[in-house]
């Protein structure tokens, strides 16, 4: 040991991950399984991803209602018994419904996995959608909707998506109280049969993987009719609004309003996507961004302002989102466009660009802190049908993108006339 010799300084993000950090196998029915065996704690997370989002529904709210009620009763267990047993084992089982996919997530200690998988199997093969549970769901959903519709940010989020994609597109549609009222048990059973029992499924497992996992998963899920997806979703054409500027009054007595400024943007398969993630971070993607420094820190118009690219599998959008006092809404919008103009016209300084690079690298390191986080990043790659180089290409882009490239990107995408502008007050 050389006490007077300093250690070699290394790049904190010299990743030495395997090209594919997961193991892959298929169940007897072809359902693909991705596993990451890592961590020191005897815990495991299992996610069943079905292609059962609102993309596939014929009537509004059916996909979300079906997904939620998977935990609300089977032939063998009532909703109370299901919830009580998950709680007894100290496990957590959640359901989530998105645009294309719907997810069942189970987090548990390894030693309880066998008992809990039989419950999850029950949920996805034998849910019965009791009338009394559906009535409770409808009542609660309508109450939540009523409360949410009083909030300008909720209304703005609905309306800007409808502007970008069209009210009949899965990304642009939104729920009304009458849609919830119209839900019937038979609708849910039909959707369940087509998109769960006979549906396309992918399984992701991460944590301390127990011995015999493949046999265990085959026992509970490998002999059912669900099958391997093509990972492709039939495209639906967008029908955006022609009018790009709108002002909506939602609460005359409110003291602030919600601003949404957004434009259509390519998905992850476009060659500009990775570079745009760097530009977006600089523009409004973290606390030290241009938008935050100007509109929050300097002007004091808002508590927070953010820009991001929507996480969609198909079409996407670049979004700027904030809430501001009614008296400074127009001034806030003006400053947003000023920041776009500066990025189109001026080169980013090396110090600022270095800060953004370091922030993005730190974010990646955080995303790799444990098996669940690693799986979360690779699940995104798998479901978006990206190749294994995507992760490493992202790192390369962050490290090497130049100020000139960012300016050219801003000239292409941060153009005021291309953005939809919505204010809800």
MIGU-578525 format. One record per residue (C-alpha): residue number from 1; x, y negated, z. Coordinates in Angstrom, 1 decimal, decimal comma. Layout:
! MIGU-578525
+------+--------+--------+--------+
: resi :      u :      v :      w :
+------+--------+--------+--------+
:  NUM :      X :      Y :      Z :
...
+------+--------+--------+--------+
END
This chain:
! MIGU-578525
+------+--------+--------+--------+
: resi :      u :      v :      w :
+------+--------+--------+--------+
:    1 :    0,0 :    0,0 :    0,0 :
:    2 :    1,4 :   -3,4 :   -1,0 :
:    3 :    0,1 :   -5,9 :    1,5 :
:    4 :    1,6 :   -8,9 :   -0,3 :
:    5 :    0,3 :   -7,8 :   -3,7 :
:    6 :   -3,3 :   -9,0 :   -4,5 :
:    7 :   -5,7 :   -6,4 :   -6,0 :
:    8 :   -6,5 :   -6,6 :   -9,6 :
:    9 :   -9,5 :   -8,8 :  -10,4 :
:   10 :  -12,1 :   -6,9 :  -12,3 :
:   11 :  -15,2 :   -7,9 :  -14,1 :
:   12 :  -18,1 :   -7,3 :  -11,7 :
:   13 :  -20,2 :   -6,0 :  -14,6 :
:   14 :  -17,8 :   -3,4 :  -16,1 :
:   15 :  -20,5 :   -0,8 :  -16,1 :
:   16 :  -19,5 :    2,8 :  -16,1 :
:   17 :  -23,0 :    4,3 :  -16,4 :
:   18 :  -23,6 :    7,3 :  -18,6 :
:   19 :  -25,0 :    6,3 :  -22,0 :
:   20 :  -28,2 :    7,8 :  -20,8 :
:   21 :  -28,3 :    7,8 :  -17,0 :
:   22 :  -31,3 :   10,1 :  -16,9 :
:   23 :  -31,9 :   13,8 :  -17,4 :
:   24 :  -34,6 :   14,8 :  -19,8 :
:   25 :  -36,8 :   17,9 :  -20,2 :
:   26 :  -40,3 :   18,7 :  -21,4 :
:   27 :  -43,1 :   20,6 :  -19,6 :
:   28 :  -44,7 :   23,6 :  -21,2 :
:   29 :  -47,4 :   21,4 :  -22,8 :
:   30 :  -44,7 :   19,1 :  -24,3 :
:   31 :  -45,1 :   16,2 :  -21,8 :
:   32 :  -41,7 :   14,5 :  -21,5 :
:   33 :  -40,0 :   14,0 :  -18,1 :
:   34 :  -37,2 :   11,6 :  -17,4 :
:   35 :  -35,3 :   12,0 :  -14,1 :
:   36 :  -32,6 :   10,0 :  -12,3 :
:   37 :  -31,0 :   11,8 :   -9,4 :
:   38 :  -29,4 :    9,1 :   -7,2 :
:   39 :  -29,5 :    7,6 :   -3,7 :
:   40 :  -28,9 :    9,0 :   -0,3 :
:   41 :  -32,3 :    8,9 :    1,3 :
:   42 :  -34,7 :   11,9 :    0,9 :
:   43 :  -37,3 :    9,9 :   -1,0 :
:   44 :  -38,7 :   10,2 :   -4,4 :
:   45 :  -40,8 :    8,1 :   -6,8 :
:   46 :  -42,9 :    9,7 :   -9,5 :
:   47 :  -44,7 :    7,7 :  -12,2 :
:   48 :  -47,2 :    9,2 :  -14,7 :
:   49 :  -47,6 :    6,8 :  -17,6 :
:   50 :  -50,6 :    7,4 :  -19,7 :
:   51 :  -51,5 :    5,7 :  -23,0 :
:   52 :  -54,8 :    4,6 :  -21,5 :
:   53 :  -54,7 :    0,8 :  -21,3 :
:   54 :  -57,3 :   -1,6 :  -22,5 :
:   55 :  -55,9 :   -1,3 :  -26,0 :
:   56 :  -57,9 :    1,9 :  -26,3 :
:   57 :  -61,2 :    0,9 :  -24,7 :
:   58 :  -64,4 :    0,2 :  -26,8 :
:   59 :  -66,1 :   -1,7 :  -24,0 :
:   60 :  -64,4 :   -4,3 :  -21,7 :
:   61 :  -63,2 :   -3,2 :  -18,3 :
:   62 :  -63,6 :    0,5 :  -18,9 :
:   63 :  -59,8 :    1,2 :  -18,9 :
:   64 :  -59,1 :   -0,7 :  -15,7 :
:   65 :  -62,2 :    0,8 :  -13,9 :
:   66 :  -61,3 :    4,4 :  -15,0 :
:   67 :  -57,7 :    3,9 :  -13,8 :
:   68 :  -58,7 :    2,4 :  -10,4 :
:   69 :  -61,3 :    5,1 :   -9,7 :
:   70 :  -58,9 :    8,0 :  -10,2 :
:   71 :  -58,3 :    7,7 :   -6,4 :
:   72 :  -62,0 :    7,4 :   -5,6 :
:   73 :  -63,2 :   11,0 :   -5,5 :
:   74 :  -62,7 :   14,5 :   -7,1 :
:   75 :  -64,6 :   17,7 :   -7,0 :
:   76 :  -62,5 :   18,8 :   -4,0 :
:   77 :  -61,8 :   15,5 :   -2,2 :
:   78 :  -63,8 :   12,3 :   -1,4 :
:   79 :  -62,2 :    8,9 :   -1,8 :
:   80 :  -61,8 :    8,8 :    2,0 :
:   81 :  -60,1 :   12,2 :    2,1 :
:   82 :  -57,7 :   11,3 :   -0,7 :
:   83 :  -56,6 :    8,1 :    1,0 :
:   84 :  -56,5 :    9,7 :    4,4 :
:   85 :  -54,2 :   12,5 :    3,1 :
:   86 :  -51,8 :   10,1 :    1,4 :
:   87 :  -51,6 :    8,1 :    4,6 :
:   88 :  -51,1 :   11,3 :    6,7 :
:   89 :  -48,0 :   12,1 :    4,7 :
:   90 :  -46,7 :    8,6 :    4,9 :
:   91 :  -46,9 :    8,4 :    1,1 :
:   92 :  -48,0 :    5,6 :   -1,2 :
:   93 :  -50,1 :    6,2 :   -4,3 :
:   94 :  -51,1 :    3,3 :   -6,5 :
:   95 :  -52,8 :    2,9 :   -9,9 :
:   96 :  -52,1 :    0,1 :  -12,4 :
:   97 :  -53,7 :   -0,6 :  -15,8 :
:   98 :  -51,9 :   -2,6 :  -18,5 :
:   99 :  -52,5 :   -3,4 :  -22,1 :
:  100 :  -51,3 :   -0,2 :  -23,7 :
:  101 :  -50,5 :    2,0 :  -20,7 :
:  102 :  -52,0 :    3,0 :  -17,3 :
:  103 :  -49,8 :    4,2 :  -14,5 :
:  104 :  -50,2 :    6,4 :  -11,4 :
:  105 :  -47,3 :    5,8 :   -9,0 :
:  106 :  -46,4 :    8,1 :   -6,1 :
:  107 :  -43,7 :    7,3 :   -3,5 :
:  108 :  -43,0 :    9,9 :   -0,8 :
:  109 :  -40,5 :   11,8 :    1,2 :
:  110 :  -39,2 :   14,8 :   -0,7 :
:  111 :  -40,4 :   17,4 :    1,8 :
:  112 :  -44,1 :   16,4 :    1,1 :
:  113 :  -43,8 :   16,4 :   -2,7 :
:  114 :  -45,5 :   19,7 :   -3,2 :
:  115 :  -48,6 :   18,9 :   -1,1 :
:  116 :  -49,0 :   15,5 :   -2,7 :
:  117 :  -48,5 :   16,7 :   -6,3 :
:  118 :  -51,6 :   18,9 :   -5,9 :
:  119 :  -53,6 :   15,7 :   -5,0 :
:  120 :  -52,2 :   13,8 :   -7,9 :
:  121 :  -53,1 :   16,7 :  -10,2 :
:  122 :  -56,6 :   16,6 :   -8,8 :
:  123 :  -56,9 :   12,9 :   -9,6 :
:  124 :  -55,8 :   13,2 :  -13,2 :
:  125 :  -57,7 :   16,4 :  -14,0 :
:  126 :  -60,8 :   16,5 :  -11,8 :
:  127 :  -61,9 :   12,9 :  -11,0 :
:  128 :  -65,7 :   12,7 :  -10,9 :
:  129 :  -66,4 :    8,9 :  -10,6 :
:  130 :  -69,1 :    9,0 :   -8,0 :
:  131 :  -71,9 :    6,5 :   -8,5 :
:  132 :  -71,6 :    5,1 :   -5,0 :
:  133 :  -67,9 :    4,4 :   -5,5 :
:  134 :  -68,5 :    2,8 :   -8,9 :
:  135 :  -71,1 :    0,5 :   -7,2 :
:  136 :  -68,6 :   -0,6 :   -4,6 :
:  137 :  -65,9 :   -1,1 :   -7,3 :
:  138 :  -68,3 :   -3,3 :   -9,3 :
:  139 :  -69,3 :   -5,4 :   -6,3 :
:  140 :  -65,7 :   -6,0 :   -5,3 :
:  141 :  -64,6 :   -6,7 :   -8,8 :
:  142 :  -67,3 :   -9,3 :   -9,4 :
:  143 :  -66,5 :  -11,0 :   -6,1 :
:  144 :  -62,7 :  -11,1 :   -6,9 :
:  145 :  -63,6 :  -12,5 :  -10,4 :
:  146 :  -65,9 :  -15,2 :   -9,0 :
:  147 :  -63,2 :  -16,4 :   -6,6 :
:  148 :  -60,4 :  -16,3 :   -9,2 :
:  149 :  -62,5 :  -18,3 :  -11,7 :
:  150 :  -62,4 :  -21,2 :   -9,3 :
:  151 :  -58,6 :  -21,3 :   -9,7 :
:  152 :  -57,2 :  -23,3 :  -12,6 :
:  153 :  -54,1 :  -21,0 :  -13,0 :
:  154 :  -56,3 :  -17,9 :  -13,4 :
:  155 :  -58,5 :  -19,6 :  -16,0 :
:  156 :  -55,5 :  -21,0 :  -17,9 :
:  157 :  -53,8 :  -17,5 :  -18,1 :
:  158 :  -57,0 :  -16,1 :  -19,7 :
:  159 :  -57,5 :  -18,9 :  -22,1 :
:  160 :  -53,9 :  -19,2 :  -23,4 :
:  161 :  -53,8 :  -15,4 :  -24,2 :
:  162 :  -57,1 :  -15,8 :  -26,1 :
:  163 :  -55,6 :  -18,7 :  -28,0 :
:  164 :  -52,5 :  -16,8 :  -29,0 :
:  165 :  -54,1 :  -13,4 :  -29,9 :
:  166 :  -57,8 :  -13,9 :  -30,3 :
:  167 :  -60,6 :  -13,0 :  -27,9 :
:  168 :  -61,2 :   -9,6 :  -29,5 :
:  169 :  -57,5 :   -8,6 :  -29,4 :
:  170 :  -56,5 :   -6,4 :  -26,4 :
:  171 :  -53,9 :   -9,0 :  -25,3 :
:  172 :  -56,4 :  -11,9 :  -25,6 :
:  173 :  -59,7 :  -10,4 :  -24,3 :
:  174 :  -60,8 :  -11,0 :  -20,7 :
:  175 :  -63,5 :   -9,8 :  -18,4 :
:  176 :  -66,9 :  -11,4 :  -17,7 :
:  177 :  -69,1 :  -10,5 :  -14,7 :
:  178 :  -71,6 :   -9,0 :  -17,1 :
:  179 :  -68,9 :   -6,6 :  -18,4 :
:  180 :  -68,5 :   -5,3 :  -14,9 :
:  181 :  -72,2 :   -5,0 :  -14,4 :
:  182 :  -72,5 :   -2,9 :  -17,6 :
:  183 :  -70,0 :   -0,2 :  -16,5 :
:  184 :  -71,6 :    3,2 :  -16,4 :
:  185 :  -70,2 :    6,5 :  -15,0 :
:  186 :  -70,5 :    8,2 :  -18,3 :
:  187 :  -68,3 :    5,6 :  -20,0 :
:  188 :  -65,6 :    6,2 :  -17,4 :
:  189 :  -65,9 :   10,0 :  -17,8 :
:  190 :  -65,6 :    9,8 :  -21,6 :
:  191 :  -62,6 :    7,5 :  -21,4 :
:  192 :  -61,0 :    9,8 :  -18,7 :
:  193 :  -61,5 :   12,9 :  -20,8 :
:  194 :  -60,0 :   11,3 :  -23,9 :
:  195 :  -57,1 :    9,4 :  -22,5 :
:  196 :  -56,2 :   11,3 :  -19,3 :
:  197 :  -57,3 :   15,0 :  -19,6 :
:  198 :  -56,5 :   15,1 :  -23,4 :
:  199 :  -54,2 :   12,0 :  -23,3 :
:  200 :  -50,6 :   11,2 :  -24,0 :
:  201 :  -48,4 :   11,1 :  -20,9 :
:  202 :  -44,8 :   10,5 :  -19,9 :
:  203 :  -43,4 :   11,3 :  -16,5 :
:  204 :  -40,6 :    9,3 :  -14,8 :
:  205 :  -39,0 :   10,7 :  -11,5 :
:  206 :  -36,3 :    8,9 :   -9,6 :
:  207 :  -34,6 :    9,3 :   -6,2 :
:  208 :  -33,2 :   12,3 :   -4,4 :
:  209 :  -34,3 :   15,0 :   -6,8 :
:  210 :  -35,2 :   18,2 :   -5,0 :
:  211 :  -34,3 :   21,6 :   -6,4 :
:  212 :  -36,8 :   23,3 :   -8,6 :
:  213 :  -38,5 :   20,0 :   -9,7 :
:  214 :  -39,1 :   21,2 :  -13,2 :
:  215 :  -40,9 :   24,3 :  -12,0 :
:  216 :  -42,9 :   22,2 :   -9,6 :
:  217 :  -44,0 :   19,7 :  -12,2 :
:  218 :  -44,8 :   22,5 :  -14,6 :
:  219 :  -47,0 :   24,1 :  -12,0 :
:  220 :  -49,1 :   21,0 :  -11,5 :
:  221 :  -49,0 :   19,2 :  -14,9 :
:  222 :  -47,6 :   21,6 :  -17,5 :
:  223 :  -50,7 :   23,7 :  -18,0 :
:  224 :  -53,1 :   20,9 :  -18,7 :
:  225 :  -54,2 :   19,5 :  -22,1 :
:  226 :  -52,3 :   16,2 :  -21,8 :
:  227 :  -49,5 :   16,0 :  -24,3 :
:  228 :  -46,4 :   14,3 :  -25,5 :
:  229 :  -46,9 :   10,8 :  -26,9 :
:  230 :  -45,5 :    9,5 :  -30,2 :
:  231 :  -44,6 :    6,3 :  -28,2 :
:  232 :  -46,3 :    4,4 :  -31,0 :
:  233 :  -49,5 :    2,4 :  -30,7 :
:  234 :  -51,7 :    1,7 :  -33,7 :
:  235 :  -51,3 :   -2,0 :  -34,4 :
:  236 :  -54,2 :   -4,5 :  -34,1 :
:  237 :  -54,0 :   -7,7 :  -36,0 :
:  238 :  -54,1 :  -11,0 :  -34,0 :
:  239 :  -56,6 :  -13,7 :  -34,7 :
:  240 :  -55,2 :  -16,8 :  -33,0 :
:  241 :  -57,2 :  -20,0 :  -32,7 :
:  242 :  -56,6 :  -22,7 :  -35,3 :
:  243 :  -56,8 :  -25,5 :  -32,7 :
:  244 :  -53,5 :  -25,7 :  -30,8 :
:  245 :  -54,3 :  -28,4 :  -28,3 :
:  246 :  -57,1 :  -28,0 :  -25,7 :
:  247 :  -58,1 :  -29,5 :  -22,4 :
:  248 :  -60,6 :  -27,6 :  -20,1 :
:  249 :  -62,3 :  -28,9 :  -17,0 :
:  250 :  -62,8 :  -26,2 :  -14,4 :
:  251 :  -62,9 :  -28,0 :  -11,1 :
:  252 :  -63,8 :  -31,7 :  -11,1 :
:  253 :  -62,8 :  -32,0 :   -7,5 :
:  254 :  -59,4 :  -30,3 :   -7,8 :
:  255 :  -56,2 :  -32,4 :   -7,3 :
:  256 :  -54,1 :  -30,4 :   -9,7 :
:  257 :  -54,2 :  -28,7 :  -13,0 :
:  258 :  -52,5 :  -25,8 :  -14,8 :
:  259 :  -50,4 :  -26,2 :  -17,9 :
:  260 :  -49,7 :  -23,4 :  -20,3 :
:  261 :  -47,6 :  -24,0 :  -23,4 :
:  262 :  -46,9 :  -20,9 :  -25,6 :
:  263 :  -46,0 :  -19,7 :  -29,0 :
:  264 :  -46,0 :  -16,3 :  -30,8 :
:  265 :  -42,7 :  -14,6 :  -30,5 :
:  266 :  -41,2 :  -11,3 :  -31,8 :
:  267 :  -40,9 :   -8,2 :  -29,5 :
:  268 :  -37,7 :   -6,5 :  -28,3 :
:  269 :  -37,0 :   -4,9 :  -31,7 :
:  270 :  -36,3 :   -8,3 :  -33,3 :
:  271 :  -32,6 :   -9,2 :  -33,6 :
:  272 :  -33,2 :  -12,6 :  -31,9 :
:  273 :  -34,8 :  -11,2 :  -28,8 :
:  274 :  -31,7 :  -10,6 :  -26,7 :
:  275 :  -30,2 :  -14,0 :  -27,6 :
:  276 :  -33,6 :  -15,6 :  -26,8 :
:  277 :  -33,4 :  -14,2 :  -23,3 :
:  278 :  -30,3 :  -16,2 :  -22,7 :
:  279 :  -31,8 :  -19,3 :  -24,1 :
:  280 :  -35,0 :  -18,8 :  -22,1 :
:  281 :  -33,0 :  -18,5 :  -18,9 :
:  282 :  -31,3 :  -21,8 :  -19,6 :
:  283 :  -34,5 :  -23,5 :  -20,6 :
:  284 :  -36,8 :  -22,3 :  -17,8 :
:  285 :  -36,0 :  -18,8 :  -16,7 :
:  286 :  -34,5 :  -19,3 :  -13,3 :
:  287 :  -34,4 :  -21,9 :  -10,4 :
:  288 :  -31,4 :  -23,8 :  -11,9 :
:  289 :  -33,0 :  -24,1 :  -15,4 :
:  290 :  -33,4 :  -27,3 :  -17,4 :
:  291 :  -37,2 :  -27,4 :  -16,7 :
:  292 :  -36,8 :  -26,9 :  -13,0 :
:  293 :  -34,0 :  -29,4 :  -12,7 :
:  294 :  -35,9 :  -32,1 :  -14,6 :
:  295 :  -39,6 :  -31,6 :  -13,8 :
:  296 :  -39,3 :  -30,3 :  -10,2 :
:  297 :  -36,0 :  -31,6 :   -8,8 :
:  298 :  -35,7 :  -34,9 :  -10,6 :
:  299 :  -39,3 :  -36,0 :  -11,3 :
:  300 :  -41,1 :  -34,1 :   -8,5 :
:  301 :  -44,1 :  -33,4 :  -10,7 :
:  302 :  -44,4 :  -29,7 :   -9,7 :
:  303 :  -43,4 :  -27,2 :   -7,1 :
:  304 :  -42,2 :  -24,8 :   -9,8 :
:  305 :  -42,1 :  -24,4 :  -13,6 :
:  306 :  -41,1 :  -21,3 :  -15,5 :
:  307 :  -40,7 :  -20,0 :  -19,0 :
:  308 :  -40,7 :  -16,4 :  -20,0 :
:  309 :  -41,4 :  -13,9 :  -22,8 :
:  310 :  -44,4 :  -11,8 :  -22,2 :
:  311 :  -43,7 :   -8,1 :  -21,6 :
:  312 :  -45,7 :   -6,6 :  -24,4 :
:  313 :  -45,1 :   -3,5 :  -26,5 :
:  314 :  -46,5 :   -5,1 :  -29,7 :
:  315 :  -46,7 :   -8,8 :  -30,4 :
:  316 :  -45,4 :  -11,1 :  -27,8 :
:  317 :  -45,3 :  -14,8 :  -26,8 :
:  318 :  -42,9 :  -17,3 :  -25,3 :
:  319 :  -44,7 :  -19,0 :  -22,4 :
:  320 :  -44,1 :  -22,1 :  -20,3 :
:  321 :  -46,2 :  -22,1 :  -17,1 :
:  322 :  -46,7 :  -24,7 :  -14,3 :
:  323 :  -49,2 :  -26,4 :  -12,1 :
:  324 :  -49,0 :  -30,2 :  -11,5 :
:  325 :  -51,0 :  -33,0 :  -10,1 :
:  326 :  -53,7 :  -34,3 :  -12,4 :
:  327 :  -52,0 :  -37,7 :  -12,6 :
:  328 :  -48,7 :  -36,3 :  -13,9 :
:  329 :  -49,9 :  -33,5 :  -16,2 :
:  330 :  -49,3 :  -35,5 :  -19,5 :
:  331 :  -45,9 :  -36,7 :  -18,2 :
:  332 :  -44,9 :  -33,1 :  -17,4 :
:  333 :  -45,9 :  -31,9 :  -20,9 :
:  334 :  -43,8 :  -34,8 :  -22,4 :
:  335 :  -40,8 :  -33,7 :  -20,4 :
:  336 :  -41,2 :  -30,1 :  -21,5 :
:  337 :  -41,0 :  -31,2 :  -25,1 :
:  338 :  -38,0 :  -33,5 :  -24,3 :
:  339 :  -36,1 :  -30,5 :  -23,0 :
:  340 :  -36,9 :  -28,5 :  -26,1 :
:  341 :  -35,6 :  -31,4 :  -28,2 :
:  342 :  -32,3 :  -31,6 :  -26,2 :
:  343 :  -31,7 :  -27,9 :  -26,8 :
:  344 :  -32,3 :  -28,3 :  -30,5 :
:  345 :  -30,0 :  -31,3 :  -30,8 :
:  346 :  -27,2 :  -30,9 :  -28,3 :
:  347 :  -24,7 :  -28,1 :  -27,5 :
:  348 :  -24,9 :  -26,6 :  -24,1 :
:  349 :  -21,9 :  -27,3 :  -21,9 :
:  350 :  -19,6 :  -24,5 :  -21,1 :
:  351 :  -20,1 :  -24,9 :  -17,3 :
:  352 :  -23,9 :  -24,6 :  -17,6 :
:  353 :  -23,6 :  -21,7 :  -20,0 :
:  354 :  -21,2 :  -19,9 :  -17,7 :
:  355 :  -23,7 :  -20,4 :  -14,8 :
:  356 :  -26,5 :  -18,8 :  -16,9 :
:  357 :  -24,2 :  -15,9 :  -17,9 :
:  358 :  -23,4 :  -15,2 :  -14,2 :
:  359 :  -27,0 :  -15,4 :  -13,2 :
:  360 :  -28,1 :  -12,9 :  -15,8 :
:  361 :  -25,2 :  -10,5 :  -14,9 :
:  362 :  -26,2 :  -10,8 :  -11,3 :
:  363 :  -29,8 :  -10,0 :  -12,2 :
:  364 :  -28,7 :   -6,8 :  -14,1 :
:  365 :  -26,6 :   -5,8 :  -11,1 :
:  366 :  -29,7 :   -6,2 :   -8,9 :
:  367 :  -31,7 :   -4,1 :  -11,3 :
:  368 :  -29,3 :   -1,3 :  -10,9 :
:  369 :  -29,3 :   -1,2 :   -7,1 :
:  370 :  -30,7 :    2,2 :   -6,4 :
:  371 :  -32,5 :    4,9 :   -8,4 :
:  372 :  -35,9 :    3,3 :   -8,5 :
:  373 :  -34,5 :    0,1 :  -10,0 :
:  374 :  -32,3 :    2,0 :  -12,6 :
:  375 :  -35,4 :    4,0 :  -13,7 :
:  376 :  -37,4 :    0,8 :  -14,0 :
:  377 :  -35,0 :   -0,6 :  -16,5 :
:  378 :  -34,7 :    2,6 :  -18,5 :
:  379 :  -38,4 :    3,2 :  -18,4 :
:  380 :  -38,8 :   -0,1 :  -20,2 :
:  381 :  -36,3 :    1,0 :  -22,8 :
:  382 :  -38,1 :    4,4 :  -23,3 :
:  383 :  -41,6 :    2,9 :  -23,6 :
:  384 :  -40,5 :    0,2 :  -26,0 :
:  385 :  -38,8 :    2,9 :  -28,2 :
:  386 :  -35,4 :    1,3 :  -28,0 :
:  387 :  -32,2 :    3,2 :  -28,4 :
:  388 :  -29,7 :    3,9 :  -25,7 :
:  389 :  -27,4 :    1,1 :  -26,8 :
:  390 :  -30,0 :   -1,6 :  -26,0 :
:  391 :  -28,8 :   -2,0 :  -22,4 :
:  392 :  -25,2 :   -2,3 :  -23,3 :
:  393 :  -25,9 :   -4,6 :  -26,3 :
:  394 :  -27,8 :   -6,9 :  -23,9 :
:  395 :  -24,7 :   -7,2 :  -21,7 :
:  396 :  -22,5 :   -7,9 :  -24,8 :
:  397 :  -25,0 :  -10,6 :  -25,9 :
:  398 :  -24,9 :  -12,3 :  -22,5 :
:  399 :  -21,1 :  -12,3 :  -22,4 :
:  400 :  -20,5 :  -13,5 :  -26,0 :
:  401 :  -23,4 :  -15,7 :  -27,2 :
:  402 :  -22,1 :  -19,2 :  -28,1 :
:  403 :  -23,5 :  -22,7 :  -27,5 :
:  404 :  -23,8 :  -23,0 :  -31,3 :
:  405 :  -25,9 :  -19,8 :  -31,5 :
:  406 :  -28,2 :  -21,1 :  -28,7 :
:  407 :  -28,7 :  -24,4 :  -30,5 :
:  408 :  -29,6 :  -22,6 :  -33,8 :
:  409 :  -32,0 :  -20,4 :  -31,8 :
:  410 :  -33,7 :  -23,5 :  -30,3 :
:  411 :  -34,1 :  -25,1 :  -33,7 :
:  412 :  -35,9 :  -21,9 :  -34,8 :
:  413 :  -38,2 :  -21,3 :  -31,8 :
:  414 :  -38,3 :  -24,3 :  -29,6 :
:  415 :  -40,3 :  -26,4 :  -32,1 :
:  416 :  -43,2 :  -28,4 :  -30,6 :
:  417 :  -45,7 :  -27,9 :  -33,5 :
:  418 :  -45,4 :  -24,1 :  -33,1 :
:  419 :  -46,7 :  -24,1 :  -29,5 :
:  420 :  -50,3 :  -23,9 :  -28,2 :
:  421 :  -50,9 :  -26,4 :  -25,5 :
:  422 :  -53,5 :  -25,8 :  -22,9 :
:  423 :  -54,4 :  -27,8 :  -19,7 :
:  424 :  -57,1 :  -26,6 :  -17,2 :
:  425 :  -58,0 :  -29,1 :  -14,5 :
+------+--------+--------+--------+
END
